[in-house]
């Protein structure tokens, strides 16, 4: 009996040696499977569920930046670090738990005789050792693939952002805005506006929404509202409210700014020279042309619309506007044309007092963006006009004359414009001789052909005695054209024919 039992036990152990490798292999496979399953559970918890038990790095807080970061501009690297940290812990904990469970069940407190539990436990330990040896490189491979994917996609995100920025920049250049959008309040160029979140309950202001850290095609505000990152992605109905980025300004930009080419048209002239009425007549002329089948015209903002409505009424009653306020002007803006032919036009009507003082003209930085200038020349501001006036003829109200010499206005304006870096030899000048309507019935006080530029030029030189001024204009500017204008409208709202001709020449650059 004492010999048979040990012999049978040894024989059983011998037979067990043949099946032990299979048991060990199964246990190794089970451990590897458990490691992989726990890794994917960890992956789901870190990447999708944001399970607190897997958070080892403080989470990104979007309120600090007003917007959620693009995943591949930081959060992906943060998640990868969490996976590495948690992956090491997962591996050590899973393997240790497996060995601890085998030790407790087969060695410390076996439920069967130790003659059975010990060999079985040793087999399981061998399998666990093999599984641990296989699981480590497998987890490293999974983590390595994840790291490679993050690196490739992060590089792709940056290249995509660069391509989108380049495309947007190219579109801006093609629209004639290589240095950005003109702020009609501070006259500085805005490379890219700030934008408010479109959600009314949020209104966080985003400084730079271009593709990058906080989104490629869309930026996700901290309130979860999605904002287009490119001007070319904003449809007409989805255009955001842009704001100037300069510290001392921050004023709202025109909603159409950046979406079409811009034309800046400064009006230069002394006090009471007729700049405001001429500006109103020019806009009215474009509106009349649109009603007759010409290019469509719409005022670009509510302020411009309200101002033009008031000025139209003054034109139609052939009244006179009050002097322009001395405060820095905000551009009178309108959009002309449709589709690809749209242009945003800013007409700047500046108080005549600003053209007398050098320090005042230096503030008019909008001239740096202009290629065409309009000099409003009041003939009644020239002394020779009154010496040629026949006292016995129809009365001319001298109180309507400008009190500033056109030569003084022109010389000071040209000095300031040149100081600001504008190439006058590349610019054009329209000389609008104003108040033709006040001189009707006095042919001696008007050019023989008020619609001919050369005739008006000769009249200014010979009759009005401003030859030096005319010569200076032609020396300073690359092209000079002369117009004789009347900023009035008839009962039907049609402006004087001289104004549409002037406007079309100014817009033909």
C-alpha positions as CSV (number, residue, x, y, z in Angstrom):
1,X,0.0,0.0,0.0
2,X,2.8,2.4,0.9
3,X,4.5,1.6,-2.3
4,X,1.5,1.5,-4.6
5,X,0.2,5.0,-3.8
6,X,3.4,6.8,-4.3
7,X,4.0,4.9,-7.5
8,X,0.5,5.8,-8.8
9,X,1.1,9.5,-7.8
10,X,4.4,9.5,-9.6
11,X,2.8,7.9,-12.7
12,X,0.0,10.6,-12.6
13,X,2.6,13.3,-12.3
14,X,4.4,11.8,-15.3
15,X,1.2,11.9,-17.3
16,X,0.4,15.4,-16.1
17,X,3.7,16.6,-17.6
18,X,2.2,16.0,-21.0
19,X,-0.9,18.1,-20.4
20,X,0.8,20.8,-18.2
21,X,2.2,22.8,-21.2
22,X,-1.3,23.1,-22.6
23,X,-2.7,24.3,-19.3
24,X,0.2,26.8,-19.0
25,X,-0.4,28.0,-22.5
26,X,-4.1,28.5,-21.9
27,X,-3.3,30.4,-18.7
28,X,-0.8,32.5,-20.6
29,X,-3.3,33.2,-23.3
30,X,-5.9,34.1,-20.7
31,X,-3.5,36.6,-19.1
32,X,-2.6,38.1,-22.4
33,X,-6.3,38.4,-23.3
34,X,-7.1,40.0,-20.0
35,X,-4.2,42.5,-20.5
36,X,-5.5,43.4,-24.0
37,X,-9.1,43.7,-22.8
38,X,-8.1,45.9,-19.9
39,X,-6.0,48.0,-22.2
40,X,-9.0,48.7,-24.6
41,X,-11.2,49.4,-21.6
42,X,-8.5,51.9,-20.4
43,X,-8.4,53.3,-24.0
44,X,-12.2,53.8,-23.9
45,X,-12.0,55.3,-20.5
46,X,-9.3,57.8,-21.3
47,X,-10.3,58.8,-24.8
48,X,-14.1,58.7,-24.8
49,X,-15.6,58.4,-21.3
50,X,-13.0,60.5,-19.5
51,X,-13.5,58.1,-16.5
52,X,-12.1,59.7,-13.3
53,X,-10.3,56.5,-12.3
54,X,-8.1,56.8,-15.4
55,X,-7.2,60.5,-14.9
56,X,-3.7,61.0,-13.7
57,X,-3.0,64.4,-15.4
58,X,-5.2,67.5,-14.6
59,X,-7.7,67.8,-17.4
60,X,-7.7,70.7,-19.9
61,X,-10.1,73.4,-18.9
62,X,-11.6,75.2,-21.9
63,X,-12.6,78.3,-20.0
64,X,-8.9,79.2,-19.7
65,X,-8.7,79.8,-23.4
66,X,-12.4,80.4,-24.2
67,X,-12.4,77.5,-26.6
68,X,-11.7,73.8,-26.8
69,X,-8.3,72.8,-28.1
70,X,-8.1,70.8,-31.3
71,X,-7.5,67.2,-30.1
72,X,-4.2,66.9,-31.9
73,X,-2.9,70.2,-30.5
74,X,-2.3,69.0,-27.0
75,X,-5.1,66.8,-25.7
76,X,-3.9,63.8,-27.8
77,X,-0.4,64.1,-26.2
78,X,-2.0,64.4,-22.8
79,X,-4.1,61.3,-23.4
80,X,-1.0,59.4,-24.6
81,X,0.9,60.3,-21.4
82,X,-2.1,59.1,-19.4
83,X,-2.2,55.8,-21.4
84,X,1.5,55.3,-20.8
85,X,1.2,55.9,-17.0
86,X,-2.0,53.9,-16.7
87,X,-0.7,51.2,-19.0
88,X,2.3,50.5,-16.7
89,X,0.0,50.4,-13.7
90,X,-2.5,48.2,-15.5
91,X,0.2,45.7,-16.5
92,X,1.8,45.5,-13.0
93,X,-1.6,45.3,-11.3
94,X,-3.0,42.7,-13.7
95,X,0.0,40.4,-13.5
96,X,0.3,40.8,-9.7
97,X,-3.3,40.1,-9.2
98,X,-3.1,37.0,-11.3
99,X,-0.1,35.6,-9.3
100,X,-1.7,36.6,-6.1
101,X,-4.9,34.7,-7.0
102,X,-3.0,31.5,-8.0
103,X,-0.9,31.7,-4.8
104,X,-4.0,32.0,-2.6
105,X,-6.0,29.3,-4.4
106,X,-3.3,26.7,-4.9
107,X,-0.6,27.4,-2.2
108,X,-1.9,29.4,0.7
109,X,-5.4,28.0,1.1
110,X,-6.0,25.3,-1.4
111,X,-9.4,23.7,-1.7
112,X,-7.9,20.4,-2.7
113,X,-5.0,18.3,-1.4
114,X,-1.6,20.0,-1.8
115,X,-0.4,17.0,-3.8
116,X,-2.8,18.2,-6.5
117,X,-2.8,21.9,-5.9
118,X,0.9,22.5,-5.8
119,X,1.7,20.9,-9.3
120,X,-1.3,22.7,-10.7
121,X,-0.3,26.0,-9.1
122,X,3.2,25.6,-10.4
123,X,1.8,25.1,-13.9
124,X,-0.4,28.1,-13.6
125,X,2.6,30.2,-12.4
126,X,4.6,29.1,-15.4
127,X,1.7,30.1,-17.7
128,X,1.5,33.4,-15.9
129,X,5.2,34.0,-16.4
130,X,4.9,33.2,-20.1
131,X,1.8,35.4,-20.4
132,X,3.5,38.3,-18.6
133,X,6.5,37.9,-20.9
134,X,4.3,38.0,-24.0
135,X,1.9,40.7,-22.7
136,X,4.6,43.3,-22.0
137,X,5.8,43.7,-25.7
138,X,2.2,43.4,-26.9
139,X,1.1,46.3,-24.7
140,X,4.3,48.2,-25.7
141,X,3.3,47.6,-29.4
142,X,-0.2,48.9,-28.9
143,X,1.1,51.9,-27.1
144,X,3.7,52.5,-29.8
145,X,1.1,52.2,-32.5
146,X,-1.1,54.7,-30.6
147,X,1.9,57.1,-30.2
148,X,2.7,56.7,-33.9
149,X,-0.9,57.5,-34.8
150,X,-0.9,60.6,-32.6
151,X,2.4,61.8,-34.1
152,X,1.1,61.3,-37.7
153,X,-2.3,62.8,-37.1
154,X,-0.8,65.7,-35.1
155,X,1.6,66.4,-38.0
156,X,-1.3,66.1,-40.4
157,X,-3.4,68.6,-38.4
158,X,-0.6,71.1,-38.4
159,X,0.0,70.7,-42.1
160,X,-3.8,71.0,-42.7
161,X,-3.9,74.2,-40.6
162,X,-0.9,75.6,-42.5
163,X,-2.6,74.8,-45.9
164,X,-5.9,76.3,-44.8
165,X,-4.2,79.5,-43.5
166,X,-2.2,79.7,-46.8
167,X,-5.4,79.3,-48.8
168,X,-7.2,81.9,-46.7
169,X,-4.3,84.2,-47.1
170,X,-4.2,83.7,-50.8
171,X,-7.9,84.5,-51.0
172,X,-7.3,87.7,-49.1
173,X,-4.5,88.7,-51.5
174,X,-6.7,88.0,-54.5
175,X,-9.3,90.2,-52.9
176,X,-6.8,93.0,-52.8
177,X,-6.3,92.8,-49.0
178,X,-2.7,91.7,-48.7
179,X,-2.2,93.6,-45.4
180,X,-5.7,92.8,-44.0
181,X,-9.0,94.6,-43.5
182,X,-9.3,98.3,-43.0
183,X,-10.8,99.3,-39.7
184,X,-13.0,102.3,-40.6
185,X,-12.7,103.6,-37.0
186,X,-9.0,103.7,-36.3
187,X,-7.9,103.3,-40.0
188,X,-5.4,100.6,-39.1
189,X,-5.1,97.3,-41.1
190,X,-6.5,94.3,-39.3
191,X,-4.7,91.1,-40.3
192,X,-7.5,89.0,-38.9
193,X,-10.5,90.3,-36.9
194,X,-11.6,89.2,-33.4
195,X,-15.0,87.5,-33.3
196,X,-17.7,87.2,-30.7
197,X,-19.3,83.8,-30.2
198,X,-22.6,83.8,-32.2
199,X,-24.5,82.3,-29.2
200,X,-26.4,85.2,-27.6
201,X,-26.0,83.7,-24.1
202,X,-22.2,83.4,-24.5
203,X,-20.6,86.3,-26.5
204,X,-17.1,85.2,-25.6
205,X,-14.6,87.1,-27.8
206,X,-12.1,85.0,-29.7
207,X,-8.9,86.8,-30.6
208,X,-7.7,84.6,-33.5
209,X,-10.1,82.0,-34.9
210,X,-7.8,80.9,-37.8
211,X,-7.1,77.1,-38.2
212,X,-4.7,75.9,-35.5
213,X,-4.7,75.1,-31.8
214,X,-8.4,75.5,-31.3
215,X,-9.8,74.0,-34.5
216,X,-9.2,73.4,-38.2
217,X,-12.5,74.0,-40.0
218,X,-14.5,74.9,-36.9
219,X,-13.6,76.3,-33.5
220,X,-15.6,75.0,-30.6
221,X,-16.3,77.7,-28.1
222,X,-16.3,76.9,-24.4
223,X,-20.1,77.1,-24.6
224,X,-19.8,74.3,-27.3
225,X,-21.0,76.7,-30.1
226,X,-19.0,76.0,-33.4
227,X,-17.4,78.9,-35.2
228,X,-16.0,78.9,-38.7
229,X,-12.3,79.4,-38.7
230,X,-11.9,80.9,-42.2
231,X,-13.5,83.9,-43.8
232,X,-14.1,81.8,-46.9
233,X,-16.1,79.3,-44.8
234,X,-18.5,82.0,-43.7
235,X,-21.6,82.3,-45.9
236,X,-23.4,85.6,-46.2
237,X,-26.0,84.5,-43.7
238,X,-23.4,83.1,-41.3
239,X,-20.9,86.0,-41.2
240,X,-19.8,86.8,-37.7
241,X,-19.5,90.1,-36.0
242,X,-15.8,91.1,-36.4
243,X,-13.9,93.5,-34.2
244,X,-10.7,95.5,-34.6
245,X,-7.7,93.8,-32.9
246,X,-5.9,97.0,-32.1
247,X,-5.7,97.7,-28.4
248,X,-7.0,101.3,-28.4
249,X,-9.8,100.5,-30.8
250,X,-11.8,97.3,-30.5
251,X,-14.7,98.8,-32.6
252,X,-16.9,96.6,-34.7
253,X,-15.9,96.0,-38.3
254,X,-18.2,95.9,-41.3
255,X,-19.9,92.5,-41.6
256,X,-18.7,92.4,-45.3
257,X,-15.1,93.3,-44.4
258,X,-12.7,90.6,-45.6
259,X,-15.2,88.9,-47.9
260,X,-14.6,91.1,-50.9
261,X,-12.2,93.7,-52.3
262,X,-12.2,97.1,-50.6
263,X,-12.0,100.5,-52.1
264,X,-11.1,103.5,-49.9
265,X,-12.2,106.9,-51.4
266,X,-11.1,109.9,-49.3
267,X,-12.8,113.3,-49.9
268,X,-10.4,116.2,-49.4
269,X,-11.6,119.8,-49.0
270,X,-11.9,122.8,-46.8
271,X,-14.8,123.6,-44.5
272,X,-18.1,124.1,-46.4
273,X,-16.5,123.0,-49.7
274,X,-19.4,120.6,-50.3
275,X,-17.8,117.2,-49.4
276,X,-20.7,115.8,-47.5
277,X,-23.3,116.6,-50.1
278,X,-21.0,115.3,-52.9
279,X,-20.6,112.0,-51.0
280,X,-24.4,111.7,-50.6
281,X,-24.8,112.5,-54.3
282,X,-22.2,109.9,-55.3
283,X,-24.0,107.2,-53.3
284,X,-27.4,108.3,-54.6
285,X,-26.0,108.1,-58.2
286,X,-25.0,104.5,-57.7
287,X,-28.4,103.7,-56.2
288,X,-30.1,105.3,-59.2
289,X,-27.9,103.3,-61.5
290,X,-28.8,100.1,-59.7
291,X,-32.6,100.9,-60.1
292,X,-32.0,101.2,-63.8
293,X,-30.2,97.9,-64.3
294,X,-26.7,98.8,-63.2
295,X,-24.6,97.1,-60.5
296,X,-26.5,96.4,-57.3
297,X,-25.8,98.7,-54.4
298,X,-26.6,98.3,-50.7
299,X,-25.5,100.2,-47.7
300,X,-23.1,98.0,-45.7
301,X,-24.3,98.8,-42.2
302,X,-27.1,100.5,-40.3
303,X,-25.2,103.6,-39.5
304,X,-24.4,104.2,-43.2
305,X,-28.0,103.5,-44.2
306,X,-29.4,106.0,-41.7
307,X,-26.9,108.7,-42.7
308,X,-27.7,108.2,-46.4
309,X,-31.4,108.3,-45.9
310,X,-31.1,111.7,-44.2
311,X,-28.7,113.0,-46.9
312,X,-31.0,111.8,-49.7
313,X,-33.8,114.0,-48.2
314,X,-31.4,117.0,-48.1
315,X,-30.4,116.4,-51.8
316,X,-34.0,116.2,-53.0
317,X,-35.0,119.5,-51.3
318,X,-31.7,120.9,-52.6
319,X,-30.8,122.0,-49.1
320,X,-27.4,122.3,-47.4
321,X,-25.9,120.0,-44.8
322,X,-24.5,121.2,-41.5
323,X,-20.7,121.2,-41.3
324,X,-19.2,117.8,-40.6
325,X,-18.2,117.2,-37.0
326,X,-14.6,117.5,-36.2
327,X,-14.4,114.0,-34.7
328,X,-12.5,111.4,-36.7
329,X,-14.9,110.2,-39.4
330,X,-16.2,106.7,-39.6
331,X,-16.3,105.5,-43.2
332,X,-19.6,105.7,-45.1
333,X,-19.7,102.1,-46.4
334,X,-21.6,100.4,-49.2
335,X,-21.4,97.2,-51.2
336,X,-21.5,97.5,-55.0
337,X,-22.0,94.6,-57.4
338,X,-22.9,91.0,-56.9
339,X,-21.1,87.7,-56.6
340,X,-17.5,87.9,-57.6
341,X,-18.0,91.5,-58.6
342,X,-18.8,92.7,-55.1
343,X,-16.7,95.5,-53.7
344,X,-16.8,97.1,-50.3
345,X,-16.5,100.9,-50.7
346,X,-15.5,103.2,-47.9
347,X,-16.0,106.9,-48.5
348,X,-14.5,109.1,-45.9
349,X,-15.9,112.6,-45.4
350,X,-13.6,114.5,-43.0
351,X,-14.3,117.8,-41.4
352,X,-12.6,120.6,-43.3
353,X,-10.9,121.9,-40.2
354,X,-8.7,118.8,-40.1
355,X,-7.2,119.8,-43.5
356,X,-5.9,123.1,-42.1
357,X,-3.9,121.9,-39.1
358,X,-0.9,119.5,-39.8
359,X,-1.5,117.6,-36.5
360,X,-5.1,117.1,-37.4
361,X,-4.4,115.7,-40.9
362,X,-1.8,113.2,-39.4
363,X,-4.7,111.4,-37.8
364,X,-6.3,110.6,-41.1
365,X,-4.4,107.3,-41.6
366,X,-7.1,105.9,-43.9
367,X,-5.4,107.6,-46.8
368,X,-2.7,105.0,-46.7
369,X,-5.2,102.5,-48.2
370,X,-6.4,104.8,-50.9
371,X,-5.5,104.7,-54.6
372,X,-7.9,107.4,-55.7
373,X,-8.5,110.7,-54.0
374,X,-11.3,113.3,-54.5
375,X,-10.4,116.9,-54.0
376,X,-13.6,119.0,-53.6
377,X,-12.7,122.4,-54.9
378,X,-15.1,125.2,-54.1
379,X,-14.6,127.9,-56.7
380,X,-16.2,130.4,-54.3
381,X,-13.3,129.9,-51.9
382,X,-10.9,131.5,-54.5
383,X,-10.5,135.3,-54.4
384,X,-10.5,135.5,-58.2
385,X,-14.0,134.2,-58.3
386,X,-15.4,137.2,-56.5
387,X,-13.3,139.7,-58.6
388,X,-14.9,138.3,-61.7
389,X,-18.4,138.4,-60.3
390,X,-20.7,140.9,-61.9
391,X,-22.5,142.9,-59.1
392,X,-25.5,143.5,-61.4
393,X,-26.0,139.8,-62.1
394,X,-28.0,137.2,-60.1
395,X,-27.1,137.2,-56.4
396,X,-24.6,134.6,-55.1
397,X,-24.8,133.9,-51.4
398,X,-21.2,134.4,-50.1
399,X,-22.1,132.7,-46.8
400,X,-22.2,129.3,-48.7
401,X,-18.5,129.7,-49.7
402,X,-15.8,127.7,-48.1
403,X,-13.5,129.8,-45.9
404,X,-10.4,127.8,-46.6
405,X,-8.1,128.4,-49.6
406,X,-8.0,125.2,-51.8
407,X,-4.2,125.6,-52.3
408,X,-3.7,125.5,-48.5
409,X,-6.0,122.5,-48.1
410,X,-4.2,120.6,-51.0
411,X,-0.6,121.3,-49.9
412,X,-1.2,120.3,-46.2
413,X,-3.1,117.2,-47.3
414,X,-0.4,116.1,-49.8
415,X,2.3,116.6,-47.1
416,X,0.4,114.3,-44.7
417,X,-0.4,111.7,-47.3
418,X,3.2,111.6,-48.5
419,X,4.4,111.3,-44.8
420,X,2.2,108.2,-44.3
421,X,4.0,106.4,-47.1
422,X,1.5,106.6,-49.9
423,X,2.9,106.7,-53.4
424,X,1.1,109.7,-54.9
425,X,2.8,109.1,-58.3
426,X,0.9,105.8,-58.4
427,X,-2.4,107.4,-57.2
428,X,-5.2,109.2,-59.0
429,X,-6.9,112.5,-58.2
430,X,-10.4,113.5,-59.1
431,X,-10.8,117.3,-58.8
432,X,-14.5,117.9,-58.2
433,X,-15.3,121.6,-58.8
434,X,-18.4,121.9,-56.6
435,X,-21.5,124.0,-56.3
436,X,-22.2,124.2,-60.1
437,X,-25.9,124.5,-59.1
438,X,-25.4,127.7,-57.3
439,X,-23.8,129.3,-60.4
440,X,-26.6,128.3,-62.8
441,X,-27.5,131.4,-64.9
442,X,-24.0,132.8,-64.7
443,X,-22.1,131.3,-67.7
444,X,-19.1,133.6,-67.1
445,X,-18.5,131.8,-63.7
446,X,-18.6,128.3,-65.2
447,X,-16.4,126.5,-67.8
448,X,-17.7,126.6,-71.4
449,X,-18.0,122.8,-71.4
450,X,-18.6,121.7,-67.7
451,X,-18.5,118.1,-68.8
452,X,-15.0,118.2,-70.4
453,X,-11.9,117.7,-68.1
454,X,-9.5,119.7,-70.3
455,X,-12.0,122.6,-70.5
456,X,-12.4,122.6,-66.8
457,X,-8.6,122.5,-66.3
458,X,-8.1,125.5,-68.6
459,X,-10.9,127.4,-66.8
460,X,-9.2,126.8,-63.5
461,X,-5.9,128.0,-64.8
462,X,-7.1,131.0,-66.9
463,X,-10.3,132.2,-65.3
464,X,-10.0,131.2,-61.6
465,X,-6.2,131.8,-61.4
466,X,-5.1,128.6,-59.7
467,X,-2.6,127.5,-62.3
468,X,0.0,126.8,-59.7
469,X,-2.4,124.5,-57.9
470,X,-3.3,122.6,-61.1
471,X,0.4,122.2,-62.0
472,X,1.2,120.9,-58.5
473,X,-1.7,118.4,-58.7
474,X,-0.3,117.1,-62.0
475,X,3.2,116.9,-60.6
476,X,2.2,115.0,-57.5
477,X,-0.4,112.5,-58.8
478,X,0.0,109.9,-61.5
479,X,-3.4,110.9,-63.1
480,X,-5.6,113.9,-62.6
481,X,-9.1,114.3,-63.9
482,X,-11.4,117.4,-63.6
483,X,-15.1,117.4,-63.0
484,X,-17.7,120.2,-62.6
485,X,-20.3,118.9,-60.2
486,X,-23.6,119.8,-58.6
487,X,-24.5,117.7,-55.5
488,X,-28.3,118.0,-55.9
489,X,-31.2,115.8,-57.0
490,X,-34.5,116.6,-58.8
491,X,-38.0,115.8,-57.7
492,X,-37.7,112.2,-58.9
493,X,-34.5,111.7,-56.9
494,X,-32.1,111.7,-59.9
495,X,-28.8,113.4,-59.2
496,X,-27.1,115.8,-61.5
497,X,-25.5,114.0,-64.5
498,X,-22.0,115.2,-63.5
499,X,-22.0,113.1,-60.3
500,X,-22.4,109.6,-62.0
501,X,-19.5,110.4,-64.3
502,X,-17.3,111.3,-61.4
503,X,-18.3,108.2,-59.5
504,X,-17.7,105.9,-62.3
505,X,-14.2,107.3,-62.9
506,X,-13.4,106.9,-59.2
507,X,-14.5,103.3,-59.2
508,X,-12.7,102.4,-62.4
509,X,-9.3,101.8,-60.8
